[in-house]
Amino acid sequence: MSVKLDLTDRQIIELLQDNGRITNNDLARRIGLTTTPTLERVKRLEREGVIKGYTAWIDRESVDKGLTVFCSIKLSVHQLGEMKEFSKHMGDLPEILACYNTTGEYDYLLHIVVKDTKEYEQFLRKKLTQVPGVERIYTSIVLSVLKEQSKILVTENGNRVETKKNS
């Protein structure tokens, strides 16, 4: 579903991606509107599903989840019923942050976060290999992160909103 967004909507999205806790007053000031129309726009973007929610970025090591793993999964059967069953299992595993259906040699790419290699081994042996229909699992362990973000560029480069970082 495509939603029609004007430049002001895109500026709101850009600013909320930078700081989901920005006050409505500050948001309104930054985009050049008063608070009521700004709040109405934010509520409309939420209602229409453009803004799906708000979250906090957590330092994974500080919560003892310092190992990031990517797994490519090949299914043995490619029928709709089996794929739906696989999808259900992926939704039930909290270690999996994201599951992407992909093209190429493998069918799915999983983004997994666990404490360490020992915890990943347990996850792999006791959970992932037990999912029906999994034929092959290829694991890549992340050694270091060069870039990671959730922000999506939604304004044209020439129309970007000036965002200030608090020092």
C-alpha angles and dihedrals in degrees: 000000000000119000121202108242126186125204092269091053089050091049090052091051091047092051094045090052089055093046121005089184096059111133118247089240092055092043091051092048092050094052096039100246134111119259099258098056090041092054090046090053093049091049090049091050089051093046092049091050096245088118104044097181147303127269144171124242108233126204098239096207091054089060093043096255100114102142119087118192133182117204127192112207128200117196121216093219128035102202122129095244093053092045091052090049090050090050091052091052091050090054090053095056111084093193088069110084094180138006119196126191103221143182124241133050094335128051102213139025117208127199107207131182122194139152100261145323091288091057090045090052090053091047091049096047100038102034118013098043089048093062108108116246098024107136103170137012123196115190129204118184117208112236097185138349117239096176134002127165142145097209117113119202105241102163128066112259092249092053100047118142115242107246121194122207116219110240 
